[in-house]
Amino acid sequence: MTYQKFEETIVDSINDRLPEGHSLTLKPVNKNNGVVLHGLVINNGHCNISPTIYLDYYYDEYKKGQSVDFLASQIISQYQRFALEDDFDISFFTDYEKCKKNISYKLINYEKNKELLKDVPHIVYLDLAIVFYCLISNIDSRLKAINESDTSSILIRNSHMEHWGVTVNDLFEVASYNTPKLLKSEIRNLTDIVKELMEESALSSQLEEDEDLLEDSRQYPMYVLTNKIKLFGACCILYKNLLGEFASKLQSDLYIIPSSIHEVLLVPKTIECDSEYLTDLIRQVNSTELDTEEVLSDHVYYYSRVDDAITY
């Protein structure tokens, strides 16, 4: 089935399964790095907001052999996890004083998001852009995450900023205070993470690969930096004093490898690394292992203790 035929078929299947009064709307959604996904909005007729479910991921599962009926049931289950039964009070977002305690920042690639950034307040940082969003899952208990990795957010656009009568610097100031507080950083030794993967691994072939990775991680210590929900965690490199204190602990400057928008790898400079080799490795991983919307950068960065600054 082509995607268009799949979309028609699965929407019909979902429609047949939902109680009367529900409506389905299809809309393109612009995501990070210029990616456009096919969004499905299901509304129960009682609430002014509805979750958006991306059909692209389900089409991939269909191509792997899953049936349309099974996937339609999965989509409805996903919808029911997040659907609200009555209206959500959006006044918190129109009132800056109510909203500002939940404003956070994240890092995205500047060049790949030039079109998006025309409509979004941002600060250029290296080859990246700092953009801002509001964590609405912190506002209403009905939107509280079912688990730590689930969250709801609204990207802040120029129209929001103008309505509030604030500047980009105002947003950066509140986000710099909020983000480390709301999304605490986490630094873990890659060796510990590999050990956990090995314990979870069930296939002997995978175990052999993990053994090789474990040996590499012992020989070349690396550390994974992210936040507690592992979402947009690459921005932790902006947290005040975080890199400085960690580099002092290791008594070493740091290479920063942008493994995705969600995390970075920290490599002590005491390890002999060829920055050109690392850059080539990052580009290879970005092009073959990561979803396009999760790519942060093709560059390796460098943190200097003396300058207390990141360069590339």
N, C-alpha and C positions, 0 to 999 in steps of 0.2 A: 504494500500500500504506500502511495506517496504520502507526504506529510499532510497535504490538503485533504486527501480522502480520509486519512486517520483522524484529523481534526473533526471533520463532519461526523464520522462514525462514532467517535467517543463522546462528542457533545450530545448526540442523539441518545446514546446509551445512558449517559448521566441524567439527562432530562427524564427518561423513562423511570428512573429509580428514585428521583426526588419527589417529596410530597408536593401537592398543589400549592401554588403561591410563590415558589422559587423562580428566579430568573437567572439566565446565564448570559454573560457578555464576554466577547473576545476582544482583546486589545493588545497591540504591540507595546512592549515595555523596554525602554532604553536602560541598559545596565552598564556596568563598568567596562572600560576599554572599547567602547563602541559596539558592544554586543547587544543585539535586539532579540528579545525572547517573546514567545507567544503566550500571553497571559490569559487565563480564564478566571473571571470573577463570578462567584456564585453568591446571590443575595437572597435572603429568606423573606424579604418584604417587611421586616420588622426593625431593621437596623440601618443606620446611615453609613456604616463602613463594612467592608467585606474583605476577606483575605484574597490575595491573588495567587493562583496556582499556575506554575509554568508547565505547559504541555510538552515542551521540548524534551524534558527529562523522561517523561512517560513514553514519548515516541522512541527514544533510545532503547527503553526496556521492551517496547513492542518489537523493535528490530532484532532484539536478542531472543525473541520467542515467546514473550508474555502475551496472553490473550487480551483483546480489547475489554471483554467483560471483567476480567480480573483487575485491569488497570482502572476501569471506571469505578470499581468498588474501592480501590486504593485512593483515588482522587476524592471520593465522597468522604472517606474516613479522614483524610487530611483536612478537608474543609470543616468537618465537624469538630475537629480538635481546636480550631481557632475561631469558629463562628460565634458571634454574640447574638443574644435573643432580643435585645432592645437597643435603642440609640446610645451611641457613645458621645460623651460630652467633649466637643472639640474646642470649647472656649479656652482651655489651657494653652492651645497652640496659637490663638489669636492674641493672647495676653502675654507679652514678653516676660513680665515678672513671674508669672506662673510657669512659664516654659523654660526659663534660662537655667534652672538648676539641673535640667536633664539634657542640656546641649553638650555634645561631645564632638571630637574630631576623628578623622581617619586620613590615611594617606592613599592617594591613587597616582597613577602615572600621568604626568602633565601632557605629554605629546599625544598619547592615545586617547585623551579625553578632552581635547581642545574644543570640540563642539559642545559637549556637556557643560564645560566650564564657562561658556558664554552666558549661561543662565544660572550659574551657581557661584556664590561668594567663595573666594579661595585665596590662599597665600602660596605663592611659588616657593618651593623648598627643594634645592638641588635640581634634579630632573623630575621632581614630584610636585604634587599639589596637596595642600592641606585643605580638606573640605569639612563641612559641619553637618551634623544631623541631630535629631532629637530622639531620645530613647522613650518611646511612648509606652513601652511595656512597664516602665516605672510609674506611670501615671494612674492606671486603672487596674485594680486587682484582677479583673477579668482577663486582662492581657498579660498577666504574670506568666513567665516562661514555664512550660511544662517540665522542661529540664534546663540546665544551665546554658545549653548551646542554642536555645530558642530565644529569639528576641524580636521586637517590633520597633521599627524606627521610621522617621520621615526625614528625607534629605532636605536641608535648608536651601532655598533658592533666593534669588535676588528679590523677588516679589515679597517673600516673607520678611527679609531684612528691611526692605523699604517700609513695609507696613508697621514694623516694630519701631522704626526710626533709630536703628542702631547701625554701627559700622562693622566692617570686617575685623578690625582690631578689637571691638567689643566682643564679638563672637569668639575670637581667639583667646581673649582673656578669660572668659567664663569657661570655655572648653578646656583650657590648660589647667584650670582648677578642678573641673568636674571629672574629666576622663580618667586620670589616675585614681580618683576616688571611687567612681562607679565601676570602672573596669581595671581592677588591680593587675599589675604586671606579674609575670611568672617566668622565671629562668630555670631551665632544667638541663642537666647534663645529657647529651645525646646518648651516652652509654646506657643511662637508666631507661631512656625511652626504648632503645633497642632491646634491652632485656625484657621489658614488658611485652614488646611485639613478639619476642621469641616464646614467651609463656603462653601467649594467645594463639600462636601459630599451630595449625593442625597438620600441615603437609610437610613431609620430610624434605622435599625439594626447597620449600620456602625456608625451612629451618637451616639448610645449608647456606642459603643466601643471607639469612640473618646472622649466622655465625661469622661470615666474612665481614658483614657490616659492623658487627660487634667488635671484631678485632681492629678494624679501621678506626672505630670511634675511640678505642683505648689508645691507639698509637697517635691519633691526631684529635685531641680533645676539642669538641665543639659544644656549643650551648644553644638551646632553642629559647628565644625570647618571644612571648606572646602575652595575651591577657587571660583572665580567668575563664572567659567563655570562648576563647579561641576564635573570636570574630573581629576582623579588622585590627588584629594585634600587632601588625608591623608598626603602627603608630607609637608603640611603647618606646621607640628610639627617641621620641620627643619628650618623654617624661623627665622632669627636672632632676638632675643629679643621678639618674639611674645608670647611664653608661659610665659616668665618671666613677661612681662608687664600685661598680662591678670591675672596671678596668684596674682600679687601685687594689682591689682584692686579689686580682690575678697578677698584679705588678706587670701589666703589659697593655700596650695599645691593642686595638681590636680591628679585625676585618669584619664587615657586616655584609652578610650574604642575604639579599632579599628573596627568600624562598617563595613568598606569596604575599598578598595583601593582608594575610592573617598572621604571619609570623616571619621572623628573620633568624638567621643563624649567626652566632657570635663566635669568631675564631681568634684566639690569642695570637698576637704578632710573633710571639716566641716560636711559633711553628713556621717553618720556612714555606711560604706560599708565593706562587707566581700570580700576580694580580690579573695578568692577561689570561692565564689558564683558568682562573676562577670565573672571569667574565665569560669566557667561551663556554664553561660548564653551565653557568646560569642561563645563557641563551639557549643551550641545548635542552635543558630541563624545561624552560618556559615554552619551548616550541613543541615538545613531545610529551611532557608529563602533566602539565597544568591546563585546566580549563582557561580559555582566553580571558575571561572576566576576572580570574584570580591572579593574573600576572601583575607584579608591581613594577619591576624594572629589570633591565638587562645589564646593569652596572653593579660591580662590587664597590662598597663604600669603605671608608677608613675613619676610625675614631682615634683622635690624638688626645692623650691625657694632658699634654702641655698646653694645647690650644683649647681644650674642652670643646671640640668641634668635629663635625662629620664632613668629610670631603669625598669626592669621587673623581 
